[in-house]
Amino acid sequence: MSDDGSIARFLHSAARAVGRRYAESKRAYSDGQTRADSDGPYDEHARIVCRRYAQKRTVVLDGYEPDCFEAGHPDCEGCLEDVREGTVETW
């Protein structure tokens, strides 16, 4: 029965880690969501809330594409769309 206990502990700790990560993401999003200027390109550097890693980071923008952008990754694609549309989560 110790195997059942270790599985339960593992599941409990994994669920807590997921909950903490969700709370961090939610907090970062609500703290940093703003409407960007509609005048066009942002400054060369932008302070964004990264969807992929749920962290605040400063990125270099090449036109509208952050330097950390990875084509095909859904979080990165969503971030790029927000930057192009003028809505970006910032801090």
N, CA, C and O atoms as a printed pandas DataFrame, in Angstrom:
     atom_number atom_name residue_name chain_id  residue_number  x_coord  y_coord  z_coord
0              1         N          MET        A               1    0.798   -1.207    0.000
1              2        CA          MET        A               1    0.000    0.000    0.000
2              3         C          MET        A               1    0.837    1.264    0.000
3              4         O          MET        A               1    0.293    2.349   -0.207
4              5         N          SER        A               2    2.126    1.167    0.222
5              6        CA          SER        A               2    2.948    2.369    0.191
6              7         C          SER        A               2    3.010    2.959   -1.212
7              8         O          SER        A               2    3.216    4.162   -1.370
8              9         N          ASP        A               3    2.832    2.114   -2.240
9             10        CA          ASP        A               3    2.793    2.627   -3.609
10            11         C          ASP        A               3    1.596    3.544   -3.805
11            12         O          ASP        A               3    1.707    4.571   -4.476
12            13         N          ASP        A               4    0.455    3.190   -3.231
13            14        CA          ASP        A               4   -0.727    4.038   -3.334
14            15         C          ASP        A               4   -0.491    5.382   -2.652
15            16         O          ASP        A               4   -0.921    6.422   -3.150
16            17         N          GLY        A               5    0.188    5.355   -1.521
17            18        CA          GLY        A               5    0.482    6.586   -0.799
18            19         C          GLY        A               5    1.432    7.484   -1.558
19            20         O          GLY        A               5    1.262    8.703   -1.574
20            21         N          SER        A               6    2.436    6.888   -2.190
21            22        CA          SER        A               6    3.389    7.711   -2.935
22            23         C          SER        A               6    2.745    8.291   -4.198
23            24         O          SER        A               6    3.066    9.408   -4.604
24            25         N          ILE        A               7    1.852    7.542   -4.807
25            26        CA          ILE        A               7    1.125    8.053   -5.975
26            27         C          ILE        A               7    0.235    9.212   -5.562
27            28         O          ILE        A               7    0.160   10.232   -6.247
28            29         N          ALA        A               8   -0.432    9.041   -4.440
29            30        CA          ALA        A               8   -1.311   10.104   -3.953
30            31         C          ALA        A               8   -0.509   11.364   -3.631
31            32         O          ALA        A               8   -0.941   12.471   -3.952
32            33         N          ARG        A               9    0.663   11.201   -2.994
33            34        CA          ARG        A               9    1.511   12.361   -2.684
34            35         C          ARG        A               9    1.994   13.036   -3.956
35            36         O          ARG        A               9    2.022   14.263   -4.046
36            37         N          PHE        A              10    2.376   12.223   -4.946
37            38        CA          PHE        A              10    2.822   12.779   -6.222
38            39         C          PHE        A              10    1.706   13.574   -6.887
39            40         O          PHE        A              10    1.925   14.698   -7.339
40            41         N          LEU        A              11    0.511   12.993   -6.948
41            42        CA          LEU        A              11   -0.620   13.681   -7.573
42            43         C          LEU        A              11   -0.962   14.967   -6.829
43            44         O          LEU        A              11   -1.273   15.987   -7.444
44            45         N          HIS        A              12   -0.904   14.911   -5.508
45            46        CA          HIS        A              12   -1.199   16.092   -4.699
46            47         C          HIS        A              12   -0.181   17.200   -4.973
47            48         O          HIS        A              12   -0.559   18.356   -5.163
48            49         N          SER        A              13    1.106   16.852   -4.992
49            50        CA          SER        A              13    2.132   17.885   -5.229
50            51         C          SER        A              13    2.054   18.414   -6.660
51            52         O          SER        A              13    2.273   19.603   -6.889
52            53         N          ALA        A              14    1.745   17.545   -7.623
53            54        CA          ALA        A              14    1.611   18.000   -9.017
54            55         C          ALA        A              14    0.424   18.948   -9.157
55            56         O          ALA        A              14    0.515   19.962   -9.848
56            57         N          ALA        A              15   -0.683   18.622   -8.505
57            58        CA          ALA        A              15   -1.869   19.483   -8.567
58            59         C          ALA        A              15   -1.588   20.842   -7.920
59            60         O          ALA        A              15   -2.034   21.872   -8.425
60            61         N          ARG        A              16   -0.861   20.848   -6.822
61            62        CA          ARG        A              16   -0.511   22.119   -6.171
62            63         C          ARG        A              16    0.399   22.954   -7.059
63            64         O          ARG        A              16    0.245   24.173   -7.138
64            65         N          ALA        A              17    1.347   22.304   -7.728
65            66        CA          ALA        A              17    2.252   23.035   -8.620
66            67         C          ALA        A              17    1.482   23.654   -9.782
67            68         O          ALA        A              17    1.742   24.795  -10.163
68            69         N          VAL        A              18    0.542   22.911  -10.340
69            70        CA          VAL        A              18   -0.280   23.423  -11.429
70            71         C          VAL        A              18   -1.114   24.602  -10.933
71            72         O          VAL        A              18   -1.247   25.608  -11.631
72            73         N          GLY        A              19   -1.668   24.482   -9.748
73            74        CA          GLY        A              19   -2.464   25.571   -9.181
74            75         C          GLY        A              19   -1.646   26.829   -8.961
75            76         O          GLY        A              19   -2.117   27.935   -9.229
76            77         N          ARG        A              20   -0.409   26.666   -8.469
77            78        CA          ARG        A              20    0.467   27.832   -8.273
78            79         C          ARG        A              20    0.806   28.477   -9.608
79            80         O          ARG        A              20    0.799   29.701   -9.734
80            81         N          ARG        A              21    1.101   27.652  -10.600
81            82        CA          ARG        A              21    1.440   28.174  -11.931
82            83         C          ARG        A              21    0.255   28.936  -12.525
83            84         O          ARG        A              21    0.431   30.001  -13.117
84            85         N          TYR        A              22   -0.949   28.390  -12.365
85            86        CA          TYR        A              22   -2.151   29.055  -12.861
86            87         C          TYR        A              22   -2.339   30.404  -12.158
87            88         O          TYR        A              22   -2.635   31.410  -12.801
88            89         N          ALA        A              23   -2.163   30.413  -10.838
89            90        CA          ALA        A              23   -2.334   31.656  -10.078
90            91         C          ALA        A              23   -1.310   32.701  -10.514
91            92         O          ALA        A              23   -1.646   33.878  -10.645
92            93         N          GLU        A              24   -0.060   32.281  -10.741
93            94        CA          GLU        A              24    0.968   33.208  -11.201
94            95         C          GLU        A              24    0.607   33.778  -12.573
95            96         O          GLU        A              24    0.758   34.975  -12.816
96            97         N          SER        A              25    0.131   32.914  -13.462
97            98        CA          SER        A              25   -0.242   33.354  -14.806
98            99         C          SER        A              25   -1.398   34.338  -14.753
99           100         O          SER        A              25   -1.382   35.370  -15.424
100          101         N          LYS        A              26   -2.392   34.011  -13.955
101          102        CA          LYS        A              26   -3.570   34.869  -13.834
102          103         C          LYS        A              26   -3.183   36.237  -13.264
103          104         O          LYS        A              26   -3.653   37.273  -13.733
104          105         N          ARG        A              27   -2.323   36.221  -12.248
105          106        CA          ARG        A              27   -1.879   37.472  -11.627
106          107         C          ARG        A              27   -1.061   38.307  -12.623
107          108         O          ARG        A              27   -1.255   39.518  -12.730
108          109         N          ALA        A              28   -0.157   37.659  -13.342
109          110        CA          ALA        A              28    0.660   38.380  -14.321
110          111         C          ALA        A              28   -0.215   38.975  -15.415
111          112         O          ALA        A              28    0.021   40.097  -15.863
112          113         N          TYR        A              29   -1.212   38.233  -15.839
113          114        CA          TYR        A              29   -2.104   38.727  -16.889
114          115         C          TYR        A              29   -2.903   39.924  -16.400
115          116         O          TYR        A              29   -2.968   40.946  -17.084
116          117         N          SER        A              30   -3.511   39.812  -15.228
117          118        CA          SER        A              30   -4.344   40.915  -14.741
118          119         C          SER        A              30   -3.506   42.130  -14.357
119          120         O          SER        A              30   -3.969   43.261  -14.501
120          121         N          ASP        A              31   -2.279   41.920  -13.871
121          122        CA          ASP        A              31   -1.404   43.040  -13.538
122          123         C          ASP        A              31   -0.892   43.750  -14.775
123          124         O          ASP        A              31   -0.643   44.955  -14.739
124          125         N          GLY        A              32   -0.732   43.021  -15.873
125          126        CA          GLY        A              32   -0.054   43.604  -17.006
126          127         C          GLY        A              32   -0.880   43.888  -18.229
127          128         O          GLY        A              32   -0.343   44.402  -19.210
128          129         N          GLN        A              33   -2.147   43.582  -18.224
129          130        CA          GLN        A              33   -2.937   43.764  -19.438
130          131         C          GLN        A              33   -3.221   45.245  -19.675
131          132         O          GLN        A              33   -3.789   45.926  -18.821
132          133         N          THR        A              34   -2.826   45.717  -20.817
133          134        CA          THR        A              34   -3.122   47.099  -21.215
134          135         C          THR        A              34   -3.403   47.136  -22.701
135          136         O          THR        A              34   -3.121   46.193  -23.439
136          137         N          ARG        A              35   -3.950   48.218  -23.101
137          138        CA          ARG        A              35   -4.185   48.443  -24.530
138          139         C          ARG        A              35   -3.018   49.273  -25.054
139          140         O          ARG        A              35   -2.750   50.356  -24.535
140          141         N          ALA        A              36   -2.333   48.787  -26.058
141          142        CA          ALA        A              36   -1.170   49.491  -26.603
142          143         C          ALA        A              36   -1.622   50.651  -27.474
143          144         O          ALA        A              36   -2.768   50.698  -27.923
144          145         N          ASP        A              37   -0.728   51.569  -27.702
145          146        CA          ASP        A              37   -1.031   52.695  -28.604
146          147         C          ASP        A              37   -1.351   52.162  -29.981
147          148         O          ASP        A              37   -0.748   51.183  -30.421
148          149         N          SER        A              38   -2.275   52.777  -30.660
149          150        CA          SER        A              38   -2.658   52.323  -31.993
150          151         C          SER        A              38   -1.865   53.030  -33.082
151          152         O          SER        A              38   -2.168   52.887  -34.267
152          153         N          ASP        A              39   -0.847   53.797  -32.685
153          154        CA          ASP        A              39   -0.073   54.567  -33.656
154          155         C          ASP        A              39    0.881   53.731  -34.494
155          156         O          ASP        A              39    1.407   54.233  -35.487
156          157         N          GLY        A              40    1.119   52.500  -34.141
157          158        CA          GLY        A              40    2.015   51.693  -34.948
158          159         C          GLY        A              40    3.023   50.949  -34.111
159          160         O          GLY        A              40    2.725   50.530  -32.992
160          161         N          PRO        A              41    4.223   50.783  -34.650
161          162        CA          PRO        A              41    5.215   49.940  -33.974
162          163         C          PRO        A              41    5.511   50.421  -32.559
163          164         O          PRO        A              41    5.459   51.612  -32.250
164          165         N          TYR        A              42    5.817   49.464  -31.734
165          166        CA          TYR        A              42    6.207   49.772  -30.367
166          167         C          TYR        A              42    7.653   50.213  -30.376
167          168         O          TYR        A              42    8.321   50.159  -31.409
168          169         N          ASP        A              43    8.135   50.646  -29.229
169          170        CA          ASP        A              43    9.559   50.923  -29.120
170          171         C          ASP        A              43   10.318   49.651  -29.475
171          172         O          ASP        A              43    9.745   48.564  -29.552
172          173         N          GLU        A              44   11.611   49.811  -29.686
173          174        CA          GLU        A              44   12.430   48.648  -30.034
174          175         C          GLU        A              44   12.352   47.569  -28.948
175          176         O          GLU        A              44   12.390   46.375  -29.243
176          177         N          HIS        A              45   12.243   48.004  -27.698
177          178        CA          HIS        A              45   12.131   47.070  -26.588
178          179         C          HIS        A              45   10.718   47.154  -26.015
179          180         O          HIS        A              45   10.155   48.241  -25.882
180          181         N          ALA        A              46   10.162   46.016  -25.686
181          182        CA          ALA        A              46    8.830   45.983  -25.087
182          183         C          ALA        A              46    8.867   45.105  -23.854
183          184         O          ALA        A              46    9.535   44.071  -23.827
184          185         N          ARG        A              47    8.140   45.530  -22.836
185          186        CA          ARG        A              47    8.027   44.729  -21.621
186          187         C          ARG        A              47    6.690   44.001  -21.707
187          188         O          ARG        A              47    5.631   44.617  -21.588
188          189         N          ILE        A              48    6.747   42.687  -21.915
189          190        CA          ILE        A              48    5.533   41.907  -22.100
190          191         C          ILE        A              48    5.402   40.855  -21.019
191          192         O          ILE        A              48    6.360   40.539  -20.313
192          193         N          VAL        A              49    4.194   40.317  -20.901
193          194        CA          VAL        A              49    3.954   39.153  -20.061
194          195         C          VAL        A              49    3.930   37.961  -21.005
195          196         O          VAL        A              49    3.028   37.831  -21.833
196          197         N          CYS        A              50    4.917   37.102  -20.877
197          198        CA          CYS        A              50    5.072   35.957  -21.767
198          199         C          CYS        A              50    3.997   34.918  -21.478
199          200         O          CYS        A              50    3.887   34.430  -20.353
200          201         N          ARG        A              51    3.209   34.583  -22.485
201          202        CA          ARG        A              51    2.171   33.569  -22.325
202          203         C          ARG        A              51    2.773   32.177  -22.151
203          204         O          ARG        A              51    2.256   31.350  -21.400
204          205         N          ARG        A              52    3.857   31.940  -22.849
205          206        CA          ARG        A              52    4.447   30.603  -22.856
206          207         C          ARG        A              52    5.011   30.222  -21.489
207          208         O          ARG        A              52    4.807   29.102  -21.020
208          209         N          TYR        A              53    5.715   31.148  -20.857
209          210        CA          TYR        A              53    6.356   30.841  -19.584
210          211         C          TYR        A              53    5.730   31.582  -18.403
211          212         O          TYR        A              53    6.204   31.468  -17.273
212          213         N          ALA        A              54    4.668   32.337  -18.665
213          214        CA          ALA        A              54    3.949   33.080  -17.624
214          215         C          ALA        A              54    4.918   33.895  -16.768
215          216         O          ALA        A              54    4.929   33.793  -15.542
216          217         N          GLN        A              55    5.732   34.707  -17.452
217          218        CA          GLN        A              55    6.675   35.544  -16.733
218          219         C          GLN        A              55    6.795   36.893  -17.437
219          220         O          GLN        A              55    6.528   37.031  -18.631
220          221         N          LYS        A              56    7.203   37.867  -16.654
221          222        CA          LYS        A              56    7.443   39.190  -17.210
222          223         C          LYS        A              56    8.815   39.174  -17.861
223          224         O          LYS        A              56    9.772   38.648  -17.292
224          225         N          ARG        A              57    8.913   39.754  -19.062
225          226        CA          ARG        A              57   10.209   39.811  -19.730
226          227         C          ARG        A              57   10.276   41.015  -20.641
227          228         O          ARG        A              57    9.259   41.508  -21.128
228          229         N          THR        A              58   11.489   41.477  -20.862
229          230        CA          THR        A              58   11.732   42.543  -21.822
230          231         C          THR        A              58   12.230   41.889  -23.097
231          232         O          THR        A              58   13.181   41.108  -23.069
232          233         N          VAL        A              59   11.595   42.205  -24.209
233          234        CA          VAL        A              59   11.961   41.603  -25.488
234          235         C          VAL        A              59   12.334   42.689  -26.480
235          236         O          VAL        A              59   11.919   43.841  -26.354
236          237         N          VAL        A              60   13.112   42.305  -27.455
237          238        CA          VAL        A              60   13.446   43.189  -28.564
238          239         C          VAL        A              60   12.457   42.887  -29.675
239          240         O          VAL        A              60   12.254   41.729  -30.040
240          241         N          LEU        A              61   11.845   43.931  -30.210
241          242        CA          LEU        A              61   10.881   43.751  -31.288
242          243         C          LEU        A              61   11.551   44.041  -32.626
243          244         O          LEU        A              61   12.160   45.093  -32.820
244          245         N          ASP        A              62   11.427   43.104  -33.527
245          246        CA          ASP        A              62   11.889   43.289  -34.898
246          247         C          ASP        A              62   10.629   43.543  -35.707
247          248         O          ASP        A              62    9.969   42.604  -36.153
248          249         N          GLY        A              63   10.298   44.809  -35.893
249          250        CA          GLY        A              63    8.997   45.145  -36.461
250          251         C          GLY        A              63    7.951   44.869  -35.398
251          252         O          GLY        A              63    7.866   45.588  -34.402
252          253         N          TYR        A              64    7.156   43.828  -35.605
253          254        CA          TYR        A              64    6.157   43.434  -34.610
254          255         C          TYR        A              64    6.490   42.086  -33.972
255          256         O          TYR        A              64    5.731   41.623  -33.120
256          257         N          GLU        A              65    7.576   41.451  -34.343
257          258        CA          GLU        A              65    7.879   40.106  -33.851
258          259         C          GLU        A              65    8.875   40.153  -32.697
259          260         O          GLU        A              65    9.997   40.630  -32.866
260          261         N          PRO        A              66    8.467   39.656  -31.508
261          262        CA          PRO        A              66    9.407   39.610  -30.382
262          263         C          PRO        A              66   10.578   38.687  -30.699
263          264         O          PRO        A              66   10.420   37.703  -31.422
264          265         N          ASP        A              67   11.752   39.004  -30.159
265          266        CA          ASP        A              67   12.923   38.191  -30.454
266          267         C          ASP        A              67   12.830   36.776  -29.891
267          268         O          ASP        A              67   13.580   35.895  -30.314
268          269         N          CYS        A              68   11.925   36.545  -28.946
269          270        CA          CYS        A              68   11.774   35.214  -28.361
270          271         C          CYS        A              68   10.747   34.363  -29.111
271          272         O          CYS        A              68   10.505   33.217  -28.730
272          273         N          PHE        A              69   10.145   34.902  -30.162
273          274        CA          PHE        A              69    9.076   34.234  -30.905
274          275         C          PHE        A              69    9.549   32.904  -31.497
275          276         O          PHE        A              69   10.616   32.824  -32.105
276          277         N          GLU        A              70    8.721   31.852  -31.305
277          278        CA          GLU        A              70    8.983   30.548  -31.903
278          279         C          GLU        A              70    7.799   30.183  -32.781
279          280         O          GLU        A              70    6.699   29.939  -32.286
280          281         N          ALA        A              71    8.029   30.146  -34.083
281          282        CA          ALA        A              71    6.958   29.844  -35.038
282          283         C          ALA        A              71    6.365   28.473  -34.744
283          284         O          ALA        A              71    7.085   27.511  -34.472
284          285         N          GLY        A              72    5.048   28.404  -34.803
285          286        CA          GLY        A              72    4.345   27.146  -34.596
286          287         C          GLY        A              72    3.940   26.884  -33.161
287          288         O          GLY        A              72    3.092   26.025  -32.918
288          289         N          HIS        A              73    4.517   27.594  -32.198
289          290        CA          HIS        A              73    4.111   27.400  -30.799
290          291         C          HIS        A              73    2.851   28.222  -30.562
291          292         O          HIS        A              73    2.851   29.425  -30.820
292          293         N          PRO        A              74    1.767   27.595  -30.071
293          294        CA          PRO        A              74    0.489   28.315  -29.949
294          295         C          PRO        A              74    0.555   29.559  -29.059
295          296         O          PRO        A              74   -0.080   30.567  -29.372
296          297         N          ASP        A              75    1.305   29.510  -27.967
297          298        CA          ASP        A              75    1.409   30.687  -27.101
298          299         C          ASP        A              75    2.143   31.820  -27.808
299          300         O          ASP        A              75    1.747   32.981  -27.708
300          301         N          CYS        A              76    3.211   31.480  -28.523
301          302        CA          CYS        A              76    3.980   32.493  -29.255
302          303         C          CYS        A              76    3.150   33.083  -30.395
303          304         O          CYS        A              76    3.193   34.289  -30.641
304          305         N          GLU        A              77    2.401   32.233  -31.084
305          306        CA          GLU        A              77    1.557   32.714  -32.182
306          307         C          GLU        A              77    0.505   33.691  -31.650
307          308         O          GLU        A              77    0.246   34.724  -32.267
308          309         N          GLY        A              78   -0.101   33.361  -30.499
309          310        CA          GLY        A              78   -1.099   34.243  -29.892
310          311         C          GLY        A              78   -0.499   35.571  -29.470
311          312         O          GLY        A              78   -1.124   36.620  -29.628
312          313         N          CYS        A              79    0.710   35.528  -28.934
313          314        CA          CYS        A              79    1.394   36.756  -28.528
314          315         C          CYS        A              79    1.658   37.636  -29.749
315          316         O          CYS        A              79    1.431   38.845  -29.713
316          317         N          LEU        A              80    2.136   37.021  -30.824
317          318        CA          LEU        A              80    2.421   37.771  -32.040
318          319         C          LEU        A              80    1.157   38.427  -32.589
319          320         O          LEU        A              80    1.196   39.574  -33.034
320          321         N          GLU        A              81    0.041   37.709  -32.559
321          322        CA          GLU        A              81   -1.229   38.283  -33.008
322          323         C          GLU        A              81   -1.603   39.494  -32.166
323          324         O          GLU        A              81   -2.028   40.517  -32.704
324          325         N          ASP        A              82   -1.448   39.385  -30.837
325          326        CA          ASP        A              82   -1.766   40.507  -29.955
326          327         C          ASP        A              82   -0.888   41.714  -30.261
327          328         O          ASP        A              82   -1.373   42.845  -30.296
328          329         N          VAL        A              83    0.399   41.477  -30.481
329          330        CA          VAL        A              83    1.306   42.577  -30.782
330          331         C          VAL        A              83    0.884   43.251  -32.092
331          332         O          VAL        A              83    0.852   44.478  -32.178
332          333         N          ARG        A              84    0.568   42.459  -33.091
333          334        CA          ARG        A              84    0.177   43.016  -34.398
334          335         C          ARG        A              84   -1.142   43.769  -34.316
335          336         O          ARG        A              84   -1.323   44.770  -35.009
336          337         N          GLU        A              85   -2.077   43.297  -33.469
337          338        CA          GLU        A              85   -3.383   43.948  -33.350
338          339         C          GLU        A              85   -3.339   45.168  -32.446
339          340         O          GLU        A              85   -4.297   45.939  -32.394
340          341         N          GLY        A              86   -2.237   45.348  -31.738
341          342        CA          GLY        A              86   -2.124   46.494  -30.839
342          343         C          GLY        A              86   -2.573   46.220  -29.431
343          344         O          GLY        A              86   -2.638   47.144  -28.620
344          345         N          THR        A              87   -2.884   44.987  -29.111
345          346        CA          THR        A              87   -3.235   44.600  -27.756
346          347         C          THR        A              87   -2.127   43.705  -27.258
347          348         O          THR        A              87   -1.893   42.630  -27.811
348          349         N          VAL        A              88   -1.452   44.135  -26.231
349          350        CA          VAL        A              88   -0.363   43.317  -25.702
350          351         C          VAL        A              88   -0.369   43.414  -24.190
351          352         O          VAL        A              88   -0.635   44.479  -23.632
352          353         N          GLU        A              89   -0.077   42.316  -23.529
353          354        CA          GLU        A              89   -0.008   42.298  -22.080
354          355         C          GLU        A              89    1.353   42.858  -21.685
355          356         O          GLU        A              89    2.387   42.304  -22.060
356          357         N          THR        A              90    1.357   43.948  -20.931
357          358        CA          THR        A              90    2.615   44.584  -20.557
358          359         C          THR        A              90    2.718   44.723  -19.042
359          360         O          THR        A              90    1.766   44.451  -18.311
360          361         N          TRP        A              91    3.861   45.142  -18.600
361          362        CA          TRP        A              91    4.081   45.413  -17.179
362          363         C          TRP        A              91    4.870   46.671  -17.011
363          364         O          TRP        A              91    5.159   47.072  -15.884
